[in-house]
Amino acid sequence: MGQQQLLLLTLGAIVVGLALAIAFLMFDTQAVASNRDAVTSDLSHLASMAQAYYRKPRVLGGGGHSFEGMTMDRLTSASVMPKSINGIYVLSPNPVSGNPLYVTLTGTGTETGNDGATKVRVVMHVYADSIRVDAASMN
């Protein structure tokens, strides 16, 4: 009877170990997805401010139906690279010159992304009337 109890105890320890390993993996996956969603939300907010800049007349400090002259400083109150607890955000090009059809906002999160090596990354293209997340650039 002692050998059977030892076998059951060992089997129980293996099952508990596997359950813990799966729980940690699921937690990490959820943390990455949550960080990606938060970065995307922050970028959407910045994109709406970029579109407001586009629509605002030049005499009021906007672009007058152009992204020209827009900087990250004009979108945020930060004089340095804007960041939040979710990540760091960059406008490209900064400052915007010429009359591009869109500008690009990039957010780099705090969690390690799907590739296991680099941080979560979301790239958003901001047009005058829409936004598009570049799924090919996501991590």
Secondary structure in CASP SS format (residue, H / E / C, confidence):
PFRMAT SS
TARGET T0000
AUTHOR 0000-0000-0000
METHOD secondary structure of the structure
MODEL  1
M C 1.00
G H 1.00
Q H 1.00
Q H 1.00
Q H 1.00
L H 1.00
L H 1.00
L H 1.00
L H 1.00
T H 1.00
L H 1.00
G H 1.00
A H 1.00
I H 1.00
V H 1.00
V H 1.00
G H 1.00
L H 1.00
A H 1.00
L H 1.00
A H 1.00
I H 1.00
A H 1.00
F H 1.00
L H 1.00
M H 1.00
F H 1.00
D H 1.00
T H 1.00
Q H 1.00
A H 1.00
V H 1.00
A H 1.00
S H 1.00
N H 1.00
R H 1.00
D H 1.00
A H 1.00
V H 1.00
T H 1.00
S H 1.00
D H 1.00
L H 1.00
S H 1.00
H H 1.00
L H 1.00
A H 1.00
S H 1.00
M H 1.00
A H 1.00
Q H 1.00
A H 1.00
Y H 1.00
Y H 1.00
R H 1.00
K C 1.00
P C 1.00
R H 1.00
V H 1.00
L H 1.00
G C 1.00
G C 1.00
G C 1.00
G C 1.00
H C 1.00
S C 1.00
F C 1.00
E C 1.00
G C 1.00
M C 1.00
T C 1.00
M H 1.00
D H 1.00
R H 1.00
L H 1.00
T C 1.00
S C 1.00
A C 1.00
S C 1.00
V C 1.00
M C 1.00
P C 1.00
K E 1.00
S C 1.00
I C 1.00
N C 1.00
G E 1.00
I E 1.00
Y E 1.00
V E 1.00
L E 1.00
S E 1.00
P C 1.00
N C 1.00
P C 1.00
V C 1.00
S C 1.00
G C 1.00
N C 1.00
P C 1.00
L C 1.00
Y E 1.00
V E 1.00
T E 1.00
L E 1.00
T E 1.00
G E 1.00
T E 1.00
G E 1.00
T E 1.00
E E 1.00
T E 1.00
G C 1.00
N C 1.00
D C 1.00
G C 1.00
A C 1.00
T C 1.00
K E 1.00
V E 1.00
R E 1.00
V E 1.00
V E 1.00
M E 1.00
H E 1.00
V E 1.00
Y E 1.00
A C 1.00
D C 1.00
S C 1.00
I E 1.00
R E 1.00
V E 1.00
D C 1.00
A H 1.00
A H 1.00
S H 1.00
M C 1.00
N C 1.00
END
